[in-house]
Amino acid sequence: MRFILIMFSSLLALNLTGCSKVDKNLTVSSPDKQLSVQLTLAENGGLTYQVNRGKNTVVKSSQLGFEFAQQAKFTEFEVLDSQVRSHQSSWQAVWGERKNISEIYNELFVSLKDKNSQRKLNLRFRVFDDGLGFRYEFPQQPAMSKFVITDEKTQFNLAQNMQTWWIEADYNSYEKPYQTSELAKIKHVQTPLTMRGQAGLHVSIHEAALTDYASMSLVRTNDTTLEAELAPWADGTKVKAHVPFQTPWRTIQVADSAAKLVESDLIINLNEPNKLADTSWIKPMKFMGIWWEIHLGIHTWKEGPRHGATTERAMAYIDFAAENNIEAVLFEGWNKGWEQWGTREAYVVPTDDFDLAQVANHAKSKGVVIVGHNETGGNIEAYESHVDEIFSIYSELGINVVKTGYVAEQGFANGENHHGQFAVNHYRKIVELAAKYKIMLNVHEPVKDTGIRRTYPNMMTREGARGGEWNAWSAGNSPDYTMTLPFTRLLAGSMDYTPGVFDIDYSNFAGKRYDWWGNPQKADYRVHTTLARQLANMLVLYSPIQMAADVMENYQGHPAFEFIRKLDVDFDDSKILAGEVGEYIYVARQADDTWYIGLATNSQSRLAQVNLDFLEAGAAYQAQIFKDAADAHYQNNPEAYVIELQQLAQQDKLSINLAEGGGAAIILQKVK
């Protein structure tokens, strides 16, 4: 197969007027003219492309294309048509880091035909100021109908041997610690893949609008060249399709700082607009519930003497939530069949000590939402056979949030991978069905986020990395790991990390913890941050359904719980004030006339200095600051914190000392 190659360049100026032409040199630039793409059709019918930012090359000549099963390869292309157009609009998100999003790009569309097979293939490039996306499109045509992709040959030939932050790739799990190395030393990695080069250049490679396709990881093939690797079907093929068909967008986000990389809206902008006519039932919220205590081993999912989800305990959680401005509660293990995942009992039949109707009615009377829980165990066929009934019953009970799980050691029960086309289509089916019943989703063991929340805003949040639960039964997540997430995993979208733990070393439950086999817990596990950082994590690890993860008793009467009680997670705007990958991040998020600031650092102490120029000019703000005490340390004094009150204004500057593994959370309430 003769590969398609693409080149990004800023050498040619272009009048972006939506013209149609056939040319051997095709160029499109970003609206600010800093990033550009040039395609050149070679004499032998091949295409090359290269990406420049200003005068510097970001991506060198990189191949594109496919290999097919039982079909001839594309061999020699001719350009049938090319068009360049400009797009400028804005749209309002139902929820998100910010409500108002600008969508401004220049697009190059190229129609191609293979001279030998007469098959047609289109390429579409959208270039924004903060990066670009490109995808393949197979139009309706007589020369091609059904086809099977055995390999996608898309390459990203980076111009620099950049510093990279990555997790090792497989086709079933993203729950791995992040590592950092030179680009030339990685092997097979997941996306988003974040890189830092010379002069502050930051690049992230990912994908957008993953629909009816296999998830993409990256394999380094030579020096600094990366190639797409698709999660396979059980039969070894990658994608089964028929025309017309389009692939997900392959994305390259580009910024001159880590903070600006996090602020990018590129991924979500490359998704289709909202398809739901009514979104009034979709609401960001905080939740808590019977979950962390099970991971700690205090209680169990299954029925027995230590069963956690009893009617009595569920009612107590509902009362606590209602009294403390927590909108929703989660009860894991309330249903029978916990050890028979996939059965109907596992989703809708309560245990003998849990009265679902009584709990649901009590929650409704208190104005509290119940978060339903569906653990499939990877048994997709069984879950799909029951899920319509499950969602119908939940809807009648007023349960409009569901947390799904897909725990399966070696993929799904039918032998398919978590990240392949089969799984991608299953997850989308559940999102669409949930929308029918006005149910919001929180997906664990998911396929990665690619911005589909724009199209289906009931897809609220997902796991897709090592979450906070790992701290309960393993060596846990380091302060450096959680300072890597905002610049890597969270570039894809929101994450249910489950922050907000106050009992850092679990001393409140000494002698009461058991492992999953019922043996006394002997390992010295714990959370690896300060308490103040747990509050900051609720802002820096973004989720529209944000969990206050600790056990209810650890919040009762605790002064620091005031921050969680007051926090509004339905944000209007967000700003990344400063940050470096794996080191620190400072975030400000606005809800109505209140700003919330989260400051977080890795295992190094740090003086955080933050300008408040984003505040309204001339207005005064009452600041409530929850921060590390002077002697706080995430290892030997993690729960030492102080609460301070100050009055601040736009011209002021905050200076706060962050302990090792520490942080600060600040409420800035406008004085009326």
Steps between C-alpha positions, in 0.01 A plus 500: 500500500623846414437709809332836508727762652405840634712808566427799723658828388454872544692608191199577282238766563143400420181687429246286690192560289347154454628472146516174307815403310732220402858574596811304582573732795216531749537718808286607792596711802349558841295818547794668678738384219736333748421138416466371146467189287636447153416199287708428193402247237815329375553393140445136598160578651608507862412778745730652759421723793696690760397723794666828585431743780644834408841421350542175691403153386279309743427185296717392210385301196260236631321223320127439495291217369361152562544133437187300416390140510441345155519832321769660292696778664476861401797546271495820298287802579374787295330806645145537372416813693614714790323765700605738775246669722489699822268439792431732792231444759440449869279258685379446854584179679236340722777464759878510504807687609345796319153555356584720200738344249644660187530277193731669252699311241605482137428178315664329205298230327668284236321246281727220373470202268728201469584481129523121495198388704286813440416506870451842654628636830457846648728676749373779723726726708377754753765735632429701815730739684554230766561206267340297226299192419488290187293203398441262210163483327385217273218645285215310340643351178455208257864387535476433875228375735582285803860484617713378789798699626785282624733790580495879507832645388461855633832634626612792714866565423598746771773748415652494850596228745258642755446420865189282523251399769330170427337182617577166343233391254296185481145445380321460833607748768625854552558450874878526505753741650628777274862488395722763345783457251639627173276437203768279343472256793128428506354187341121459500301772678145623550366837402480780592878500468641826636843629399718799580767624261735791468402860580190392693332318211232261626330244275233240570383228260155350546179441305154658490150372425583130536193343338455151350877454489778345704681707763847622402825457691848589371802284418843652450633356175826692457683779685222752568240355265172376646243290316134436576421161652132400510351270763404182312190288482531146636567383142799735469347751260467861608193667348199363310316762297308594190477821302424776568735495799728735686772439757548684827706816485872455564590800715816697568464766769777759502575768762792704629434403863353213697226729635383598152497136396250426778279793393460364146147422376625322186375149589146603585479738202569213260189316616153541356256743666256391768242248373271519804202732461437525874794534738318652797548175696880503457651668803853502647500393863699380798441152633612274782398156615568144603814435298828605664423299813472189281836564336648553846364161605276631776191379319433265209313514170340160547246406764629392838579628849709791364269592210520873436191590297227442754177697513600658830839618380364620166239713679770649722708596195196662339434705812864608522509598133178701528633688801832583338426612143602166343266437209535123453589174674646174367429158651721222364402146592129564563404242239504121497715297269820696574703186433294418191565809292284527193189347654181701539533468880827690489322816390139519619439249782591643845675302770287381790622785721439779247151635430543675165155658491538638853845639428391653167195665658709636786756643256222662297348656813838648588575626149798266470585306182592131518794388286422151373778248454535241221805275520500288186812294567564538128199283413380728222248264342317449830509870591362607164217248538396659832597864473177631347302357790760625750487858374120490486478392865757756606314774315175413680682517834655837420853360465641715220873442554663162443857394568594210274794265544677253271742314726644217289858381528541387139250706303132437459330167550473432127875540450490854369723780626396792719631746241403340169222589257261255669544675836487851352163417345371348824592805708329726245189283504476542878548877475221530244266273695571690821407823323165345403425447869653835606785334685849647549800265491820457699692219327775298667735270308402705193629557155690829514332837470519669159260789554172322433348696791429780250276272293351308793534726806351229724843332471619689806822344622704182500795338667762398241810524722617393845243666723505574870378149588854370439604673822274267702650163404839564337809716531277764344548809288790735566465881524692518171250268330202718585697802376547322166131422444384857414754517217443148365185298573283805568586655163258238366219607733363482852603227743332340801816486710306503833686762711403648835642244746562650846618195698832490314657203682171318576572519872132555574441139399803334656436131556173508303635452148497174306627404157272369225537145629387588852844500661611785731667773293869504587650723232585857592298669226400867503429810292812679374397865538416744773139563597513847342611342173198268514285812488707648217465173305126562478585795275816394317372149417190616317173310500145637461381222731759543774524256786568586861645154541559454872278316741218713641624476858832660404318813380265544795602806700822549299573872436667428164176346373372856470686528167326193357165617632536839329657378173286548189623273218277650228771726362458791261868554428843363586852632479831318537708756686829308486633147482772259396449134416551278804591796721212733583181657372299804607138509383220757535138406427198730506141416593269803490668776705733266690850389398664184633877465487686170530875501558685168495861388499688172467734355763693829509393793716429818307411866543190553287463856374179576315382819334129571539460705183214275387275645773249773423659845508389715792334212684598370843514128578486321833759223488478184707833318472552135593874435491782289638619588848861615531609155618283296262657220295323233296696220668541593865243773570240485222190619685648827627315790341376850578204709388553872442273787399613790285344770285650510152460689174616482138827683565607269782738207484468180700813343647447164670751241614415149383642211700658193343209323334283789608262760372239762572135553414354850498147636478479857369147626559414835343390752762163647400 
